[in-house]
Amino acid sequence: MLNIFTLANGRLVQEEIESLQELAQFHPIWVDLESPTADEKRWIKQHYGLSIPDDAMDQDIEESARFYEEDNGDLHIRSDFLIDDDDNPRSVRVAFILNLNNRDLKSHGVLFSIHDEDVPVFRLLRLRARRMPGLIEDSKDVLLKLFDADAEYSADTLENIYDDLEKASKLVLSGDVTDSLASEALGAIARQEDLNGRIRRNVMDTRRAVSFMMRSKMLNAEQFEDARQILRDIESLDNHTAFLFDKINFLMDATVGFININQNKIIKIFSVASVALLPPTLIASVYGMNFKVMPELEWQYGYVYVILLMVASAVGPMLYFRKRGWLK
Protein backbone atom coordinates (compact mmCIF):
# COMPACT_ATOMS: atom_id res chain seq x y z
CA MET A 1 0.00 0.00 0.00
CA LEU A 2 1.37 3.40 -1.02
CA ASN A 3 0.12 6.52 0.75
CA ILE A 4 1.40 10.05 0.36
CA PHE A 5 0.81 13.04 2.62
CA THR A 6 0.78 16.64 1.51
CA LEU A 7 0.31 19.91 3.38
CA ALA A 8 -2.87 21.84 2.73
CA ASN A 9 -3.72 24.87 4.89
CA GLY A 10 -1.40 23.60 7.59
CA ARG A 11 -3.04 20.18 7.72
CA LEU A 12 -1.72 16.81 6.62
CA VAL A 13 -3.76 15.40 3.75
CA GLN A 14 -3.56 11.71 2.87
CA GLU A 15 -3.82 10.29 -0.65
CA GLU A 16 -3.69 6.63 -1.62
CA ILE A 17 -1.67 6.10 -4.79
CA GLU A 18 -2.49 3.36 -7.27
CA SER A 19 -0.37 4.35 -10.28
CA LEU A 20 2.76 6.22 -11.25
CA GLN A 21 0.67 8.92 -12.94
CA GLU A 22 -1.15 9.66 -9.66
CA LEU A 23 2.15 9.84 -7.81
CA ALA A 24 3.47 12.47 -10.24
CA GLN A 25 0.52 14.78 -9.51
CA PHE A 26 1.50 15.52 -5.90
CA HIS A 27 4.38 17.07 -4.00
CA PRO A 28 4.27 15.23 -0.67
CA ILE A 29 6.35 15.66 2.46
CA TRP A 30 5.74 12.07 3.59
CA VAL A 31 5.55 8.88 1.52
CA ASP A 32 4.42 5.85 3.49
CA LEU A 33 4.83 2.33 2.10
CA GLU A 34 3.11 -0.47 3.97
CA SER A 35 4.13 -3.90 2.68
CA PRO A 36 5.11 -2.32 -0.66
CA THR A 37 4.78 -4.30 -3.85
CA ALA A 38 7.45 -4.47 -6.55
CA ASP A 39 5.46 -2.01 -8.67
CA GLU A 40 5.23 0.52 -5.84
CA LYS A 41 8.98 0.31 -5.25
CA ARG A 42 9.53 0.83 -8.97
CA TRP A 43 7.29 3.93 -8.95
CA ILE A 44 9.32 5.41 -6.09
CA LYS A 45 12.56 4.78 -7.94
CA GLN A 46 11.28 6.23 -11.21
CA HIS A 47 9.72 9.36 -9.72
CA TYR A 48 12.09 10.17 -6.85
CA GLY A 49 15.23 8.33 -7.92
CA LEU A 50 15.25 6.48 -4.60
CA SER A 51 16.10 2.78 -4.39
CA ILE A 52 14.65 1.11 -1.30
CA PRO A 53 17.34 -1.15 0.22
CA ASP A 54 16.59 -4.85 0.16
CA ASP A 55 17.54 -5.13 3.85
CA ALA A 56 15.28 -2.25 4.91
CA MET A 57 13.03 -4.51 6.98
CA ASP A 58 15.64 -7.00 8.21
CA GLN A 59 15.37 -7.65 11.93
CA ASP A 60 18.92 -8.93 12.36
CA ILE A 61 20.66 -5.84 11.01
CA GLU A 62 23.61 -4.66 13.08
CA GLU A 63 22.83 -1.90 15.56
CA SER A 64 25.62 0.27 14.18
CA ALA A 65 24.02 0.19 10.72
CA ARG A 66 20.58 1.40 11.81
CA PHE A 67 21.45 5.10 11.74
CA TYR A 68 23.64 6.54 9.00
CA GLU A 69 23.90 9.29 6.39
CA GLU A 70 24.60 8.57 2.74
CA ASP A 71 26.97 10.58 0.56
CA ASN A 72 24.02 12.30 -1.13
CA GLY A 73 22.73 13.58 2.23
CA ASP A 74 19.91 11.06 2.70
CA LEU A 75 19.44 10.04 6.32
CA HIS A 76 18.58 6.38 7.03
CA ILE A 77 16.94 5.50 10.34
CA ARG A 78 15.61 2.10 11.30
CA SER A 79 13.47 2.23 14.40
CA ASP A 80 11.09 -0.12 16.22
CA PHE A 81 7.52 0.85 17.09
CA LEU A 82 5.40 -0.87 19.70
CA ILE A 83 2.08 -2.58 18.96
CA ASP A 84 0.15 -3.23 22.17
CA ASP A 85 -1.92 -6.20 21.03
CA ASP A 86 -3.60 -8.13 23.86
CA ASP A 87 -2.95 -11.44 22.13
CA ASN A 88 0.47 -10.71 20.66
CA PRO A 89 2.31 -7.56 21.81
CA ARG A 90 5.26 -6.95 19.52
CA SER A 91 7.60 -4.42 17.96
CA VAL A 92 7.48 -3.53 14.26
CA ARG A 93 10.60 -2.42 12.41
CA VAL A 94 10.15 0.76 10.35
CA ALA A 95 12.78 2.02 7.91
CA PHE A 96 12.91 5.79 7.41
CA ILE A 97 14.72 7.58 4.61
CA LEU A 98 14.80 11.36 4.96
CA ASN A 99 15.55 13.07 1.65
CA LEU A 100 16.19 16.80 2.04
CA ASN A 101 17.80 17.41 -1.36
CA ASN A 102 15.05 16.50 -3.79
CA ARG A 103 14.61 19.34 -6.27
CA ASP A 104 10.92 18.46 -6.81
CA LEU A 105 10.03 19.00 -3.18
CA LYS A 106 11.09 22.62 -2.71
CA SER A 107 12.43 23.16 0.82
CA HIS A 108 10.24 20.68 2.63
CA GLY A 109 12.13 17.52 1.73
CA VAL A 110 10.37 14.20 1.86
CA LEU A 111 10.24 11.41 4.40
CA PHE A 112 9.92 7.83 3.18
CA SER A 113 8.74 5.18 5.64
CA ILE A 114 8.67 1.46 4.91
CA HIS A 115 7.04 -1.13 7.17
CA ASP A 116 5.28 -4.49 6.96
CA GLU A 117 2.10 -3.73 8.93
CA ASP A 118 0.05 -0.82 10.13
CA VAL A 119 1.48 0.95 13.18
CA PRO A 120 -0.82 2.58 15.79
CA VAL A 121 1.57 5.51 16.18
CA PHE A 122 1.18 6.33 12.48
CA ARG A 123 -2.60 6.37 12.80
CA LEU A 124 -2.34 8.61 15.85
CA LEU A 125 -0.16 11.13 14.02
CA ARG A 126 -2.43 11.18 10.96
CA LEU A 127 -5.43 11.88 13.17
CA ARG A 128 -3.70 14.71 15.01
CA ALA A 129 -2.26 16.30 11.89
CA ARG A 130 -5.69 16.45 10.29
CA ARG A 131 -7.27 18.08 13.32
CA MET A 132 -4.45 20.42 14.39
CA PRO A 133 -3.37 22.98 11.76
CA GLY A 134 0.28 23.94 11.90
CA LEU A 135 1.35 20.83 13.78
CA ILE A 136 3.60 19.80 10.90
CA GLU A 137 5.54 22.09 8.61
CA ASP A 138 8.04 19.83 6.88
CA SER A 139 9.28 16.25 6.63
CA LYS A 140 11.54 16.61 9.68
CA ASP A 141 8.51 17.57 11.73
CA VAL A 142 6.79 14.38 10.58
CA LEU A 143 9.65 12.24 11.85
CA LEU A 144 9.91 14.10 15.14
CA LYS A 145 6.16 13.92 15.73
CA LEU A 146 6.24 10.19 15.03
CA PHE A 147 8.84 9.70 17.73
CA ASP A 148 6.89 12.01 20.04
CA ALA A 149 3.72 9.99 19.46
CA ASP A 150 5.70 6.80 20.01
CA ALA A 151 6.82 8.02 23.44
CA GLU A 152 3.23 8.96 24.29
CA TYR A 153 1.96 5.59 23.07
CA SER A 154 4.52 3.88 25.31
CA ALA A 155 3.32 6.01 28.24
CA ASP A 156 -0.30 5.00 27.60
CA THR A 157 0.74 1.35 27.47
CA LEU A 158 2.56 1.75 30.80
CA GLU A 159 -0.66 3.09 32.33
CA ASN A 160 -2.45 -0.02 31.11
CA ILE A 161 0.25 -2.15 32.73
CA TYR A 162 -0.36 -0.34 36.02
CA ASP A 163 -4.07 -1.17 35.78
CA ASP A 164 -3.46 -4.83 34.89
CA LEU A 165 -0.93 -5.25 37.70
CA GLU A 166 -3.44 -3.75 40.11
CA LYS A 167 -5.87 -6.53 39.18
CA ALA A 168 -3.13 -9.12 39.60
CA SER A 169 -2.25 -7.64 43.00
CA LYS A 170 -5.83 -8.12 44.20
CA LEU A 171 -5.67 -11.78 43.15
CA VAL A 172 -2.31 -12.42 44.77
CA LEU A 173 -2.85 -10.45 47.98
CA SER A 174 -6.43 -11.56 48.59
CA GLY A 175 -5.22 -14.01 51.27
CA ASP A 176 -6.84 -17.10 49.77
CA VAL A 177 -4.80 -17.95 46.71
CA THR A 178 -5.65 -21.30 45.19
CA ASP A 179 -3.52 -23.00 42.58
CA SER A 180 -5.90 -21.92 39.81
CA LEU A 181 -5.81 -18.27 40.95
CA ALA A 182 -2.03 -18.41 41.26
CA SER A 183 -1.75 -19.80 37.75
CA GLU A 184 -3.97 -17.02 36.41
CA ALA A 185 -1.96 -14.38 38.27
CA LEU A 186 1.35 -15.77 37.04
CA GLY A 187 0.12 -15.67 33.44
CA ALA A 188 -1.01 -12.06 33.78
CA ILE A 189 2.22 -11.00 35.50
CA ALA A 190 4.36 -12.72 32.85
CA ARG A 191 2.49 -10.94 30.05
CA GLN A 192 2.98 -7.56 31.70
CA GLU A 193 6.66 -8.28 32.29
CA ASP A 194 7.12 -9.07 28.60
CA LEU A 195 5.26 -5.92 27.57
CA ASN A 196 7.20 -3.77 30.02
CA GLY A 197 10.45 -5.10 28.61
CA ARG A 198 9.33 -4.30 25.07
CA ILE A 199 8.46 -0.76 26.12
CA ARG A 200 11.87 -0.29 27.69
CA ARG A 201 13.57 -1.51 24.52
CA ASN A 202 11.28 0.64 22.39
CA VAL A 203 11.99 3.88 24.25
CA MET A 204 15.71 3.10 24.18
CA ASP A 205 15.52 2.75 20.41
CA THR A 206 13.54 6.00 20.14
CA ARG A 207 16.12 7.79 22.26
CA ARG A 208 18.89 6.67 19.93
CA ALA A 209 16.97 7.78 16.84
CA VAL A 210 16.19 11.23 18.26
CA SER A 211 19.78 11.65 19.41
CA PHE A 212 20.97 10.78 15.91
CA MET A 213 18.73 13.48 14.45
CA MET A 214 20.10 16.03 16.92
CA ARG A 215 23.70 15.10 16.11
CA SER A 216 23.08 15.33 12.36
CA LYS A 217 22.51 19.11 12.75
CA MET A 218 19.55 19.11 10.39
CA LEU A 219 17.05 20.47 12.94
CA ASN A 220 16.24 24.12 13.40
CA ALA A 221 16.11 25.69 16.84
CA GLU A 222 12.43 24.89 17.44
CA GLN A 223 12.78 21.32 16.25
CA PHE A 224 15.90 20.85 18.34
CA GLU A 225 13.97 21.92 21.44
CA ASP A 226 11.17 19.52 20.52
CA ALA A 227 13.74 16.73 20.27
CA ARG A 228 15.10 17.60 23.71
CA GLN A 229 11.58 17.46 25.12
CA ILE A 230 11.09 14.00 23.62
CA LEU A 231 14.28 12.84 25.33
CA ARG A 232 13.04 14.25 28.65
CA ASP A 233 9.75 12.39 28.26
CA ILE A 234 11.64 9.18 27.52
CA GLU A 235 13.78 9.71 30.61
CA SER A 236 10.65 9.86 32.75
CA LEU A 237 9.39 6.63 31.16
CA ASP A 238 12.60 4.86 32.18
CA ASN A 239 11.79 5.50 35.84
CA HIS A 240 8.33 4.02 35.42
CA THR A 241 9.59 0.90 33.66
CA ALA A 242 12.18 0.37 36.43
CA PHE A 243 9.45 0.68 39.08
CA LEU A 244 7.21 -1.74 37.20
CA PHE A 245 10.01 -4.29 36.99
CA ASP A 246 10.34 -4.15 40.79
CA LYS A 247 6.59 -4.47 41.25
CA ILE A 248 6.42 -7.39 38.83
CA ASN A 249 9.24 -9.17 40.66
CA PHE A 250 7.47 -8.66 43.99
CA LEU A 251 4.19 -10.03 42.66
CA MET A 252 5.98 -12.95 41.03
CA ASP A 253 7.76 -13.84 44.29
CA ALA A 254 4.53 -13.48 46.27
CA THR A 255 2.63 -15.73 43.86
CA VAL A 256 5.34 -18.39 43.92
CA GLY A 257 5.36 -18.14 47.72
CA PHE A 258 1.63 -18.87 47.89
CA ILE A 259 2.09 -21.82 45.56
CA ASN A 260 4.78 -23.18 47.88
CA ILE A 261 2.49 -22.71 50.88
CA ASN A 262 -0.27 -24.70 49.15
CA GLN A 263 2.19 -27.46 48.33
CA ASN A 264 3.49 -27.48 51.90
CA LYS A 265 -0.08 -27.94 53.15
CA ILE A 266 -0.44 -31.06 51.03
CA ILE A 267 2.91 -32.41 52.21
CA LYS A 268 1.92 -31.69 55.82
CA ILE A 269 -1.27 -33.75 55.44
CA PHE A 270 0.72 -36.73 54.18
CA SER A 271 3.29 -36.30 56.96
CA VAL A 272 0.62 -36.16 59.66
CA ALA A 273 -1.22 -39.14 58.18
CA SER A 274 1.95 -41.23 57.98
CA VAL A 275 2.83 -40.48 61.64
CA ALA A 276 -0.74 -41.19 62.82
CA LEU A 277 -0.75 -44.56 61.03
CA LEU A 278 2.53 -45.75 62.54
CA PRO A 279 0.94 -47.22 65.75
CA PRO A 280 -1.77 -49.19 63.86
CA THR A 281 0.92 -50.46 61.52
CA LEU A 282 3.04 -51.59 64.48
CA ILE A 283 0.08 -53.37 66.08
CA ALA A 284 -0.81 -55.07 62.82
CA SER A 285 2.82 -56.18 62.44
CA VAL A 286 2.95 -57.62 65.98
CA TYR A 287 -0.31 -59.50 65.68
CA GLY A 288 0.63 -60.70 62.26
CA MET A 289 3.57 -62.68 63.67
CA ASN A 290 3.30 -66.44 63.87
CA PHE A 291 2.98 -66.88 67.69
CA LYS A 292 2.14 -70.24 69.22
CA VAL A 293 -0.79 -68.76 71.12
CA MET A 294 -2.53 -65.97 69.15
CA PRO A 295 -5.37 -63.98 70.77
CA GLU A 296 -7.46 -63.99 67.62
CA LEU A 297 -7.38 -67.79 67.64
CA GLU A 298 -7.60 -68.53 71.40
CA TRP A 299 -10.01 -65.66 72.18
CA GLN A 300 -13.45 -65.28 70.63
CA TYR A 301 -13.20 -61.49 70.38
CA GLY A 302 -9.57 -61.33 69.38
CA TYR A 303 -10.09 -59.77 65.96
CA VAL A 304 -12.46 -57.12 67.34
CA TYR A 305 -9.98 -56.30 70.09
CA VAL A 306 -7.11 -55.84 67.65
CA ILE A 307 -9.15 -53.66 65.28
CA LEU A 308 -10.33 -51.40 68.12
CA LEU A 309 -6.80 -51.16 69.42
CA MET A 310 -5.55 -50.10 65.98
CA VAL A 311 -8.31 -47.46 65.63
CA ALA A 312 -7.58 -46.09 69.12
CA SER A 313 -3.85 -45.93 68.38
CA ALA A 314 -4.59 -43.83 65.24
CA VAL A 315 -7.23 -41.55 66.80
CA GLY A 316 -4.98 -40.61 69.72
CA PRO A 317 -2.24 -38.98 67.60
CA MET A 318 -4.84 -37.29 65.39
CA LEU A 319 -6.47 -35.66 68.42
CA TYR A 320 -3.05 -34.49 69.61
CA PHE A 321 -2.20 -33.04 66.20
CA ARG A 322 -5.54 -31.26 66.08
CA LYS A 323 -4.96 -29.76 69.51
CA ARG A 324 -1.60 -28.42 68.39
CA GLY A 325 -3.21 -26.95 65.23
CA TRP A 326 -1.19 -29.07 62.81
CA LEU A 327 -4.27 -30.20 60.89
CA LYS A 328 -5.32 -26.68 59.83
Solvent accessible surface area in square Angstrom, and as a share of the most:
residue,aa,sasa,rsa
1,M,101,0.45
2,L,1,0.00
3,N,9,0.05
4,I,0,0.00
5,F,2,0.01
6,T,21,0.12
7,L,55,0.28
8,A,46,0.36
9,N,143,0.73
10,G,29,0.28
11,R,99,0.36
12,L,4,0.02
13,V,55,0.32
14,Q,66,0.29
15,E,60,0.27
16,E,98,0.44
17,I,5,0.02
18,E,123,0.55
19,S,31,0.20
20,L,48,0.24
21,Q,125,0.55
22,E,59,0.27
23,L,0,0.00
24,A,55,0.43
25,Q,127,0.56
26,F,58,0.24
27,H,118,0.53
28,P,1,0.01
29,I,4,0.02
30,W,0,0.00
31,V,0,0.00
32,D,3,0.01
33,L,0,0.00
34,E,38,0.17
35,S,58,0.38
36,P,24,0.15
37,T,75,0.43
38,A,85,0.66
39,D,71,0.37
40,E,17,0.08
41,K,83,0.35
42,R,112,0.41
43,W,35,0.12
44,I,0,0.00
45,K,117,0.49
46,Q,104,0.46
47,H,51,0.23
48,Y,18,0.07
49,G,63,0.61
50,L,13,0.07
51,S,67,0.43
52,I,22,0.11
53,P,35,0.22
54,D,147,0.76
55,D,59,0.31
56,A,3,0.03
57,M,38,0.17
58,D,60,0.31
59,Q,116,0.52
60,D,128,0.66
61,I,29,0.15
62,E,126,0.57
63,E,86,0.38
64,S,93,0.60
65,A,38,0.30
66,R,4,0.02
67,F,25,0.11
68,Y,75,0.28
69,E,103,0.46
70,E,67,0.30
71,D,158,0.82
72,N,92,0.47
73,G,19,0.18
74,D,4,0.02
75,L,6,0.03
76,H,5,0.02
77,I,1,0.01
78,R,7,0.02
79,S,0,0.00
80,D,3,0.02
81,F,0,0.00
82,L,0,0.00
83,I,16,0.08
84,D,42,0.22
85,D,53,0.27
86,D,128,0.66
87,D,137,0.71
88,N,84,0.43
89,P,27,0.17
90,R,63,0.23
91,S,33,0.21
92,V,9,0.05
93,R,5,0.02
94,V,0,0.00
95,A,4,0.03
96,F,2,0.01
97,I,2,0.01
98,L,1,0.01
99,N,15,0.08
100,L,60,0.30
101,N,100,0.51
102,N,20,0.10
103,R,221,0.81
104,D,60,0.31
105,L,7,0.03
106,K,172,0.73
107,S,107,0.69
108,H,70,0.31
109,G,2,0.02
110,V,0,0.00
111,L,0,0.00
112,F,1,0.00
113,S,0,0.00
114,I,3,0.02
115,H,1,0.01
116,D,82,0.42
117,E,57,0.26
118,D,48,0.25
119,V,0,0.00
120,P,20,0.13
121,V,0,0.00
122,F,0,0.00
123,R,114,0.42
124,L,49,0.24
125,L,3,0.01
126,R,36,0.13
127,L,69,0.35
128,R,64,0.24
129,A,2,0.01
130,R,109,0.40
131,R,171,0.62
132,M,96,0.43
133,P,76,0.48
134,G,45,0.43
135,L,40,0.20
136,I,4,0.02
137,E,109,0.49
138,D,22,0.11
139,S,0,0.00
140,K,33,0.14
141,D,14,0.07
142,V,0,0.00
143,L,1,0.00
144,L,3,0.01
145,K,41,0.17
146,L,0,0.00
147,F,0,0.00
148,D,45,0.23
149,A,1,0.01
150,D,1,0.00
151,A,6,0.04
152,E,69,0.31
153,Y,39,0.15
154,S,0,0.00
155,A,31,0.24
156,D,66,0.34
157,T,3,0.01
158,L,4,0.02
159,E,109,0.49
160,N,71,0.37
161,I,0,0.00
162,Y,67,0.25
163,D,84,0.43
164,D,51,0.27
165,L,0,0.00
166,E,91,0.41
167,K,134,0.57
168,A,2,0.02
169,S,13,0.09
170,K,141,0.60
171,L,50,0.25
172,V,0,0.00
173,L,101,0.50
174,S,72,0.47
175,G,61,0.58
176,D,105,0.54
177,V,9,0.05
178,T,63,0.37
179,D,83,0.43
180,S,83,0.54
181,L,55,0.27
182,A,0,0.00
183,S,73,0.47
184,E,103,0.46
185,A,1,0.00
186,L,44,0.22
187,G,27,0.26
188,A,19,0.15
189,I,0,0.00
190,A,50,0.39
191,R,138,0.50
192,Q,19,0.09
193,E,68,0.30
194,D,60,0.31
195,L,13,0.07
196,N,0,0.00
197,G,27,0.26
198,R,82,0.30
199,I,0,0.00
200,R,95,0.35
201,R,104,0.38
202,N,2,0.01
203,V,1,0.01
204,M,96,0.43
205,D,4,0.02
206,T,1,0.00
207,R,66,0.24
208,R,85,0.31
209,A,0,0.00
210,V,0,0.00
211,S,27,0.17
212,F,25,0.10
213,M,0,0.00
214,M,32,0.14
215,R,159,0.58
216,S,35,0.22
217,K,180,0.76
218,M,26,0.12
219,L,23,0.11
220,N,77,0.40
221,A,89,0.69
222,E,125,0.56
223,Q,5,0.02
224,F,77,0.32
225,E,83,0.37
226,D,47,0.24
227,A,0,0.00
228,R,114,0.42
229,Q,80,0.36
230,I,6,0.03
231,L,41,0.20
232,R,112,0.41
233,D,51,0.26
234,I,0,0.00
235,E,99,0.44
236,S,52,0.34
237,L,13,0.06
238,D,26,0.13
239,N,99,0.51
240,H,83,0.37
241,T,0,0.00
242,A,44,0.34
243,F,109,0.46
244,L,0,0.00
245,F,51,0.21
246,D,96,0.50
247,K,50,0.21
248,I,1,0.01
249,N,83,0.43
250,F,114,0.48
251,L,1,0.00
252,M,56,0.25
253,D,101,0.52
254,A,21,0.16
255,T,0,0.00
256,V,65,0.37
257,G,27,0.26
258,F,52,0.22
259,I,38,0.19
260,N,70,0.36
261,I,85,0.43
262,N,29,0.15
263,Q,97,0.43
264,N,95,0.48
265,K,106,0.45
266,I,88,0.45
267,I,110,0.56
268,K,71,0.30
269,I,112,0.57
270,F,139,0.58
271,S,54,0.35
272,V,14,0.08
273,A,40,0.31
274,S,62,0.40
275,V,73,0.42
276,A,3,0.02
277,L,101,0.50
278,L,115,0.57
279,P,43,0.27
280,P,12,0.08
281,T,79,0.46
282,L,117,0.58
283,I,26,0.13
284,A,45,0.35
285,S,59,0.38
286,V,58,0.33
287,Y,53,0.20
288,G,64,0.61
289,M,102,0.45
290,N,149,0.76
291,F,103,0.43
292,K,201,0.85
293,V,99,0.57
294,M,32,0.14
295,P,44,0.28
296,E,25,0.11
297,L,131,0.65
298,E,124,0.56
299,W,120,0.42
300,Q,153,0.68
301,Y,127,0.48
302,G,0,0.00
303,Y,144,0.55
304,V,82,0.47
305,Y,93,0.36
306,V,15,0.09
307,I,102,0.52
308,L,113,0.56
309,L,65,0.32
310,M,52,0.23
311,V,81,0.47
312,A,63,0.49
313,S,22,0.14
314,A,19,0.15
315,V,70,0.40
316,G,38,0.36
317,P,32,0.20
318,M,72,0.32
319,L,109,0.54
320,Y,108,0.41
321,F,18,0.07
322,R,176,0.64
323,K,176,0.75
324,R,131,0.48
325,G,27,0.26
326,W,103,0.36
327,L,76,0.38
328,K,189,0.80
